[in-house]
């Protein structure tokens, strides 16, 4: 069966992913199971998506109830689930309004368009420059790729959207040199995910806020990966006290179903008019019902405190691993990176053999993004398995 599914996928699906050598058929809590009955402890959560684990009963019930009532109607009509989710997102953040879409890349794409429309409406033509940072990752759509400083991702698709400048991450002086009268927006991740789990300093984000205010630019936070409770606060920007003008959210918001959202202040929202932007599927009733459940649960102080406790334990246990290959363990909450002096891919492949799903963040950082419901027994199992894997890598 595995062979036929893999062969069928390879024959009919465009090869944009290197896939693991098994077929997953079921998930429950912290584990997923393949078609042969082998279980895998999930420390990837679908790249920070399954915040409440797999097969969460409350999400399943909400989706089943809604899909039996109304599954899709498009944005030409009002629906209660969309209105309720938008209200909840605004009440728990800086935002006054929300634009819904279907993915993180689309949320960033919307923020780019909103920033340029805002600048044109408030200043006039020509204020179109965007500043972003090395190590950042904002998506693979045309606009989001242009603000993602990755040569291997950008090179095949040039020319990209013009007007983008990159400064080194956490370098205040370099950023201040690039942000000027022609800048319409500055995009930054409060915690870089794909870039290797690097945390923006409060001083850096405060300097970006000041520079944006000085030149009439919008500060945009990309919390697609680091938001929704992942760092031990609902939003990663809460660690610094620096508030953005827009924020891109996705991944965990849907708890396993696709949704994105661009959160904005009123002054940004008021320049947008009907027809300026849109999406057929965005903010549909089913996904909004699921997202309501996730947002309510990850906002609970008890769960956020659990994330902090488990994140501290995870970092502590990783630092105790007796491997000379471990250079640094860093992160916030349950967004943790372990930097190695070897490539991380062999560890990922060995993880499959030992029933463990892991991620990398760049060539030599092991990235750990477990569901937020992870507990101490899961961390114990992870550490014991990693100890074996690192010993096997050394022996090889």
Secondary structure as UniProt FT lines:
FT   HELIX           2..12
FT   STRAND          24..29
FT   STRAND          31..34
FT   TURN            35..36
FT   STRAND          39..42
FT   HELIX           45..48
FT   TURN            51..52
FT   HELIX           57..67
FT   TURN            68..69
FT   TURN            75..76
FT   HELIX           80..91
FT   STRAND          97..101
FT   HELIX           104..122
FT   TURN            125..126
FT   STRAND          129..134
FT   HELIX           142..146
FT   HELIX           151..154
FT   HELIX           155..157
FT   STRAND          164..167
FT   TURN            169..170
FT   HELIX           172..178
FT   TURN            181..182
FT   STRAND          183..188
FT   STRAND          191..192
FT   TURN            193..196
FT   STRAND          198..199
FT   HELIX           202..215
FT   STRAND          218..222
FT   TURN            224..231
FT   HELIX           236..239
FT   TURN            240..241
FT   STRAND          246..249
FT   HELIX           251..254
FT   TURN            255..256
FT   STRAND          260..264
FT   HELIX           266..269
FT   TURN            270..271
FT   TURN            274..275
FT   TURN            282..283
FT   HELIX           285..298
FT   HELIX           301..319
FT   TURN            324..325
FT   STRAND          326..332
FT   TURN            333..334
FT   STRAND          335..340
FT   HELIX           345..353
FT   TURN            354..355
FT   STRAND          356..357
FT   STRAND          359..360
FT   TURN            363..364
FT   STRAND          365..368
FT   TURN            372..373
FT   HELIX           376..395
//
